[in-house]
Amino acid sequence: MNSRPTVDAVVIGAGAAGLMCAITAGQRGRTVTVLERAGRIGNKILISGGGRCNFTNVNAGPENFLSARPDFCRSALARYRPEDFIALVERHGIAYHEKKLGQLFCDGSSREIVEMLRRECEDAGVEIRTGVDVKSVRRVEQDGTFEIETAQGPFTARRLVIATGGLSLPKLGATDFAYRIAEQFGLKLVPVRAGLVPFTFGGEALEFCCGLSGISAACSVRVEDATGRPRGREFTEQFLFTHRGLSGPAMLQASSFWQAPAKLRVNLFPEGGARAWLEENRGSGMRLDTLLARRFPERFATAWAAALAPLRPVRDYKSPELDDVARRLENWKLEPAGTEGYATAEVTVGGIDTGELSSKTMEARAVPGLYFIGEAVDVTGWLGGYNFQWAWASGHACGEAV
């Protein structure tokens, strides 16, 4: 028989969303127990941002998120904004800086964010138990409570919050637990795939990438379907050649929108004007690769130019030929073989169908007392602190309701 008292809420998962939910609920006087399978809390927080935790983005808004129902995230994001989390960080005396494009990082270590969350949980009276593997969950029909069976014994709660994330980074313990619980209670899922993940290539494209591994350059990139129609947003950032394909911020952003057999349209002149630039330098006497090396890394310039045609001086190109070079510079088409998958993905795209949840509370409409938050839900942010902001916002919204 369970000797533990029934608590107001059990939160399964001690990541960003789960801890924020627990803190918010605890501050409202709720009795909260957090169960974490790993031996410590905040594993994904600890490795984020190269160990400095890109904890939010000052520009975060609904337009920075992917979802089958794009408006779902509006309510939570409006009620817990980047400045709210920044105020919490400042209250704990954590130094931070803006790196670029609104991305905020700790000056020191991501451990400071985890410690801040731990202290907030402690101050709110939240009990955290690590190393607890949940075996099963069931809802007691008589009183609507939830019984959670674990290797350390049972827990009973009036409300149950699933904050176990998605499938990305299995080396940190990621599982499909949230999806299995959703299916157990009859909730629909949006098909999942790896997001914010490097692309892989095959054949000649792979040879090209391997030969340039470690080289990066600026571009704008977007995903296009078989008819050439864009899918998702266009991103202007750096890209990076790897021994398996392409990575870097621009490619990671595009990956969240990509599904085979879609292609990538890479613009090496994101500001435009490739044809005018070529014309301006037409009389220089330089070969095309030498001219391109004034703008791009030399090895990349040489390889890219050599892939077009035998190398020759730019002045020897006829106007239609320069038109073609300019078009290729601004419209370089690439067809990935796939992605590196969940092993290196920063997020999981898809998840629990938001049509099953209240946008205000994150509660399952058909199962009173059951909530899903964070990455497990079909809301995926861009690269650059947006996914953390969704974790804080969805966790806070849930914490105000449980």
N, C-alpha and C positions, 0 to 999 in steps of 0.2 A: 504494500500500500504506500502511496506517495505521502511522505511526511513533510514535504516542503509546502509552504503556504502557496495558494494561488496568487499570482502577481497580476497586475494590471496588463502588462505587456511583456512578451518574450520577443526579442529581436534576434534573428538568426543571421549572423554575419557582422563582424566587427571591422568593416571597412569604413570608407568616408560616409556613405549614406546611412549605414546602420548606426554608427556612433552619433551622427548628428540627430537622428531620430530619437535615440535613447536620451541624449542630452536635453532635447526640447521637451520630451515627455517627462523626464525626471524633474525638470525645472517647474513643471506644472503640478508637481506633487504626486505623479504617478509612480507606482512601484514597477521597476523595469529590470529585467535580467537580459544580458547580452550573451549569446552563446557563439563561440568562435571555434571552428575546427582546427585551425592552426595553433601553434604554440605561443603566438603573440598577436597583438592587434595591429591593424593598419599595414599589412604587408605590401599592398599595392601603392599605398601612399609613400612608403619608405623608399621605393625604387623610382618613383616618378620624378620627372624633370632632372634626370641625371643625378638623383639623390638630393635635389634641392626643392622638390615639390612645386610644380607650376599650379598653385592652389586655386587660382581663379583667373578670369579674364575680365578686365574692366568694361569691355564692350559686349559682354554676354547678353544675348537676347534670343527670342524664339527663332529668329531667322538663322541662327547658328547651329540649328539642330535638325537631324533627319528623323522622320517618323512617318509611318503610314497615315497618321492623323497629326499633321503639323501643328495644329492649334492646341493639342493636349498640354504641352509644356508651359503654356502662357501663364496659367494661374499660379503654379508653384514658383516660377521664375520671377513673377511680379511681386510675390509676397516675401521672397528671400533673395535679395539682390547681391551683386558682388560687394557693394559697400558695406553690407551687413556682415559678411564674413571678414572683410578687411578690418572692420571695427573690432571684431573678436581677436584677430591676429595682433592688432595694435594694443589691445587691452592686456595681452600676455607679453608684451614687449618684444615680439619677434620682428627682427629687422628684415626688410624685403625690398625688392627693386623691380621695376618694369624692364623686361628684357627687350621686347619688341612687340608690336601689334597688340598692345594691351595685356600681354602675358606677365603675370606677377609670380616671382620666385622668392624663396627664402634666401637671404644673404648667406646663411649658414647651412643648416641641414634640414632635410625633411623630417628628421626625428623630432624637431621642435613642434611641428604640426601634430604629430602623433601624441607627443607628450601633452600638448595643449588640450587635445580631445580627451585624453585619459583623465587629466585634472578636472576638466569640465564634467565628465561623467562622475568622478568621485564627489565633486561638490554638489552634484544633483542627486546623489544617493543611488546612482546606477550600479548594479552589480555586474561585473564582467567576469565571465568564466572562459578561459582558453583551453585548448586541447579537448574540446567536447565535440564528439562526432554524433550528429543527429541521425538516428536510425529510421524513425518514422514519425509522422504527424497525423493526428486525427481530430476531428471536431466532434464534441459530445453534443448530440442533438438535444438532450434534455435541458441543458443550461447554456449552450452555445460556447462553452469554453473549449480550449485547445489543449490536447495532451501531446507532449513532445517526448518521445522515447530516445534516450541517449545511452551510451555505454556507461555513463556515470549516474544513471538513474533517470526517472521521469521528472518533467517539469509541467506545470499547468498554468495557463494564462487565459485571461479574458479576451485578449487580443494577440494576434500573431503577426509579426512583420518579417517578411522574407527580404533579406538584403545581402544575398550571397553572390551577386554579380553575374557575369556571363561566362563564356568559355575562354576568353582571352588569357594568355599567360598561364597555362596549366602547371608550369613549374612552381607557381606560387600557390597551387592548390585549387585552381578554378575547376568547377564541376558544373553539371547540368541540373543541380539540385533545385534551383528556382523553377526551371521549366517542368521538372517532374512534379513538383508540388502544384504548380498551376494546372497541369493536365489531370492530376489526381482530383482536383476540385472542379474540373470541367471548363477551365478557362482556355480560350483560344490563344494560339501563338502565331506571331509573324515569323516566317522562316529566318533563321539566323545565318550569319556569315561573318568572317573576320573583317574588321575595319581598322583604319589607320595602320596599315600593314604594307611592307615592301612588296613590289611586283617581282615576279619571276618570268624569265623568257626562255625560249628554246632556239635551237638551230643557229643561223647566222646572227640573229639579234642577240643571243646569249654570248656568242663569241665577241661581238662588238662591245658588249657591256663588260665582259671579263677583262678585255684588253685595256679598259679605262677605269677599272675598279679603284675607288678612292677619290676620283675626280668629281668635282661638283661645279654647277653653273646655275645661273638664274633662268627662269622660264615662267610662262603661264601654262597651265595644263587643264584640260577638261576631258571628261569621258563622253564618247559619242557612240550611239547605237549603230546598227548595220546600215541605216539610211543616212548617217551623218548628223542626226539630230542630237543636240547636247543632252546629257543626263546629269542633272545637278549643277553645281556652281563651277565657275572657273577660278582657279587659285594661282596667284603669282607668288612664287617663293623659290628657294633653292631646290635642286634635285641632285641626287648622288648616284653614281654608278657603283654597283656592287658585283661580287663574283657570281651572283645569282640573277641580277637584273637591275632594277632601279629602286632607290629609296630617297630619303630626304623629305623635308616638309611638304613640298608640292605634291610628290607622289603619294605620300601617306594620306594627305587630304583627299586626293582623287580616288584612292582605293575604296573609300567608304561608299562611293557611288558606283563602283565598277562591278559588273558581273559578266562572265563570259557569255557571248563572244564579242563584247564591246571592245572598242579601241580607245587609245589615248591620242588626243591631238595636242602636241607640244609646240608652243610658240617660243622660239628662242629670241624673239624681239617683242617682248610683252608690251613695250611702249609703242610698237608699230614702226613703220618707216624703214623696213629692211631694203626695199627697192631703192629708195632715195639714198640710203647709206652706201649701197653698192655703186650707185651712179657717181656719188661724190668722190669715190676712191678709184674710179675706173681708169683714170690716167696715171695712177701711181706706179704701174709696172709690176706690182706685187702679184704673186700667185694667189689664188683664192684661199688656200690654207693659211698662207702668211698673213693675209688681210684679216681672216677670221680670228687668227691668234692675237690680234690687237684687242679683241673683244672677249674671247673665250680662252680657257686653258689650252696651251699649245697642242698637247696630245689629242684633246677632243677636237680641236679645229682641224687638225691633220686627218684624223680618222673620219670625221663627218664629211669633209670635202672630198676625200679619196673615195668614199662610198658612192658619190654622185657620178663621177666621170674622171678620166685622166686629168691630173692637175696641170693647170696652165695659168698664165697671167690673166687677171680680170679684164684687162683691156682687149683680150682676144675673144671675149664672149660677145656674141651678138645680143641685141636687145631682147629678143624672145628667150634666149638662154638665161640672161640675167633675170628676166621675169620669172623663169622657172626656179632659179636658185632662191630668189626672194620668197616665192611661194612656199618652197620647201622649208626655208628658215622659219617662216611663220605658221607653217602647217605640216609639221613633221609627224607622220602617222606611225604609231607603234601598236602592236597587238600582243599584249601579255599572254603568256601561257597560263598564268594563274597568279596566286599570291603565296607568301610564305606561311599563311594560315595562322591558326590561333597561337602557335608557339611563339610568334613575335608580335602578334597583333596587340595594339594598345586597348582596343575596345571590341565589343561584339555588337554588330548591327542587327536589328530585329529584337525579338524577345516577346515578353507578354504583351498581347494586343491591348493597346490603351483603351480600346472600346469596351474592355471588360472592367475598367477601373474608373473611379471618380477622380477627375483632374484636381479637385480641391483637397481630397484626403488621401488618395492612393489606395482606397479600400476597394476590394473586389465587389462589384455590384451584386453579384449572385451569392456571395458568401460573407455575410456580416462578420466583422471582426478579423478578416484576413486582408493583409496589405502587402503590396510589392513596391519596392523603391530602387532607385539607382540604376545600374547597368542592366539589371535583369529585365527592365521595362523597355519597350520599343521606343526609346528616345536616345539618340546618339549624337554627341556633340562633335564639332570640328576639333582639330588639333589645336592645343594652346590654352588649356585651362578650362575649357567649356564643359568637359565631362565632370570635372570636379564641381563646377557650379551647379550642374544638374543633381549631383549627389547631395550637396548641401541643401539645395532648394527642395528636392523631393523628400529628403529625410526630414527637413523642418516641417513641411506640409503634413507629413504623416505623424510626426511627433506632436503636432498641435491637435491631432484628432484621436489618437489612441488613448 
